Amino acid sequence: MLDLLGLDAEEAIKSLAEKGVSYETEITEPPGKPLENGYLKVIKQELVEGTYRLTLCKVPDGFR
């Protein structure tokens, strides 16, 4: 299994696409006011029947 946790969503998806691996994404938000601007990061990954399921969350800056 590839370790994609903490990566930018674009980087993780690019890595999967280059390897020809199928994937699904789900975006989650904290309760309250969602961020308008920010970066999507991989916060959870699962491999189910050969498909990566990535849970993404928007963070305010690229260093988190």
SULDARA-V455020 format. One record per run of one state. SS is the DSSP state (a for helix, b for strand, c for the rest). FROM is the first residue (numbers start at 1). TO is the last residue. If there is no record, write none. Layout:
# SULDARA-V455020
ss:SS from:FROM to:TO
ss:SS from:FROM to:TO
This chain:
# SULDARA-V455020
ss:c from:1 to:7
ss:b from:8 to:8
ss:a from:9 to:18
ss:c from:19 to:21
ss:b from:22 to:28
ss:c from:29 to:38
ss:b from:39 to:48
ss:c from:49 to:50
ss:b from:51 to:59
ss:c from:60 to:64
